[in-house]
Amino acid sequence: MTTSSKATDLLALHHAPELLTVVNVWDAISAKVVSDTEGTKALATASHSIAATLGYPDGEVIPVEEMIDMCRRIVEHTSLPVSADLEGGYGDAADTVRRAIGVGVVGCNLEDQMKPLAEAAKQVESVMAAAAAEGVPDFVLNARTDAFHLGRERDRGEVLADAVERGKAFLDAGAPVVFVPAILTEEEIVTLVEAYGPQRLTTIAIPGTPSLARQQELGVARVSHGPLSQNVALTALQELVEEVQRGGGVPKTMRILN
């Protein structure tokens, strides 16, 4: 499949009535394991997890070349469409997206970091224009608003209103989907879906959010897992170490996956 056709497939998965779930990956082997698991339809990277894998803190500290190279390795280990978490764009979001498309990425998360709305919307426009110029007009920009992430100390209703306004602006600027990472209530999800339209909202599977089945009923397009999947894997590793230190060993449930 071509990069363009994979993007079209990924876009269709977001717009289908069936909820798209992605368990985020961070390197070649995690990509292979998730991709090979029955039922997986697409992959998404987690920037926090990739940065941690390579010894960097989260927050665009990792050089963009290293982030893109890991995306390349992930793409090479799956036949499924891959969306990349590109944080805030590493100083030049359009160029970063061009680089990502060059290694086979067909969608991305892009943080607004609560920049002035006009500036953030212009960035969305520039990214979609860059993708179209690279021959991938169906590039799945999952335009992230950090309204909740950076607004924890503010009035919850005001934060929700910001998320509605900013998400609608990003959709008007050409993004097909909006990502609102937070522990959202069912009522907040309903408000966001009503504002954006069905199959336009991405959420994150933080414990405490409505079930996947309920989010599908509410019209959510996609549920991601961000760095939570790596935390689950590292928890299993730490539990093995603890069991070994108690005199035990590898659990009988272990699978040979590589």
N, C-alpha and C positions, 0 to 999 in steps of 0.2 A: 504494500500500500504506500501511496505517496504521503508526504507530510500534509499536504492540503486535504487529502481524503480522510486522513486520521482526524484532522481538526473538525471536519464535517461530522464524522461519527461521534466525536466527543461532544460537540454542540447538540446533536440529536439526543444523546444520553441525558443531557441537562434539561432539555425541553420535553422529554417524555414524561407521562404521568407517573411512571415508576420512579421512586426515589433512587438517585445515584449515591452509593456509599463508596467512599475511598478511604483505605487504610494507608496512611502516608508512609513513604519509604525514604531512605537516606543514603543508600549505597547500592552497589551492584547485587549483592547477595540478598538484601532485603527486597529489592525490586524483583528478583527471580522468584523468591518464596511467595510473595504476595501475588505476583502475576500468574504463577502456576497453580494457585489455589482456586478450586472450582467456584465459579460465580463472580470472580473479579472481572470487571469490564473496563476499568481504566486505572491508571496510577497517578498519584500526585506526590510530589516531593514535599518535605518539610525543611524550610531553611534553617530553623533552629537546630534540627537534628543533624543536618549536613555540616553546619558550622561546628557542632560539638564533636562530630566524628573526626574532623580535621583539626581539632584543638583550638577553635575560636569561640568566643562568646557570641551570643545572639546580637543582632542589631546592625547588620551591614559592616561588621568588622572584617569578615572574610573577604579576601580579594575576589572581585567578580569573576576573574579568570578561573579560580578554583571552584567557585560555585557552578559555573557553566560546565566545567570539565566533569564534575560529578553528575550533573544532569546528562551529559553525553554518555557516561558509563551506564546510567540507569536506562536510558533509551535503548542502548545496545543490548540490554538484557531482558527485553520484553518486546512482544509484537503489538502490545496494546498502546493506545494513545496515552501520552504522558503530559501532565500539567505540572509546571514548576512554580514553586514559591520563590518569587524574586524580590521579596521584602519591599522596599520603597523604590526600587529601580536602580540602586547603586549610582546615583548622581545623573544618570541619563537613561530613563526608562525605555525610550524608544530604541536606543542602541542596544541596550541589554536584551530586549525582546528580539531584536534582529539576531543577536548572537545565539539566543536560546533556540530560535527557529532553525538556525544553521546547524544545530546538533540534533534536530528532530523533535523538539518540544512543540506542542500544539495548543497550549493554553498556559495561563499563569495567574497567580495571585499577585496583586499589586496594592500595597498599603497606601492610604491617603495621608497617614500620619497627621491628620487634622490640619493639613495645609489650608490656606484660604480656598474656599470652594471653587472659585473660578480657576485658580491654578491647578487644583486637583482634577477638575473636569477636563481642562486643557491637556493634562498629562494622559488621561484616558483617550482622548481624541488622537493624540500623537502616537500612542501605542497601537491603536487599531489601524491608523494610517500606515504605520511601519509594517504591520503584519500583512496588510493588503498589498503593499509594495513588494513584499517578499513572496507573494503568490499564495498567501494563506488568509483569505478574507474571512473565513469562519473561525479564526483564532479565538479561543475561549478565554477572554479576559474576565477573571473573577475579581472584580474591582472591590477591594476591601475598604470598608470604612472603620476607622479606629474610634468611632464615637463612644462606644461602650468601653473599649480597652483603655482609652486615655481619659475617660470621664467618670471614673469610679467615685470621685468625691462630689459629683454634681447631682442635681435632682434627676431622678430616673426618667421622669416624663420628658424633661428637656433633652436628655440624652437620646431617648427614643425619637423625638421630633427631629433632632439633628441627623440620626441614622436614616430616617425617612427622606429628609430633604437631600442629603448627600447621595444616597443610593439612587434616587430618581434622577438626579443630575448626571450620575455616571451612566445610567441606562440611556438617557437622552444623548450622551456623548458617544454612544456606540458600544458600551460594554454589554454583553449578553446576560451577565449574572453579577450579583452583588453579594459579597461575603461580609457577614456581620458576626465576628467572633465574640461570644459572650455566653454566660449562662442565661439564656432567654426563657421567659415564661411562655406558656401557650398563648396568652393574650398578646404578648409582644410579637410573637411569630405571626399571629393573625393580622396584626396591624401592619407589619412589614410586607406580608404577602398581598394584602389588599392594596398597599401603596405601590408595590413594584409590579404586581401581576403574578399569576401562578407560574411556577417553575422558573423563577428569577432570583430566588434567595438561596444562599448557601449558609449553613450553620456549622458549628463544630460540636462534636460529641462529648462535651464536658459532662461528667456526672452531675445530674440534677436537671438536665434539659429533658423535654418530652421524648418519649420513645420514638424510635425510627418509624414504626408503623403509624403513630399519630402524626409525625411530621409529614409523612407522605400524604395522609388524609388532608392536612392543612395546605398542601400545595408547595412544600419546600422542594427545591430542585436537587440539592446535593447536601450531604453531610460528610464533612472531613474529620480527620482525627489529629491533624497537626503533629506536634511532638509527642502526643500521648502514646502513639504506637511504639516509639523508641523507648519511652519510659517503661512500658509494659515489658519490652524485651530486656531492658537493663534490670528491671525488678527480678525477672526470672534468673538472670545471671547472678545477681546478688544473693538470691535465695539458694542457688546452687553452692555458692561459696560458703554461706552460712551452714548449709547441710553438711558439706565436706568438713568444715571445722568442728562439727558435732560428731564426726566419725562416720557419716553416711556417704552417699555418692550420688551418681546420676539418677534422676527419677525414671521409673519404668515407662512413664508416658513420653519420654523423649522420642522424637522422630529424626530420622536421617534425611536431611533436606538439602545437603550440598555434596 
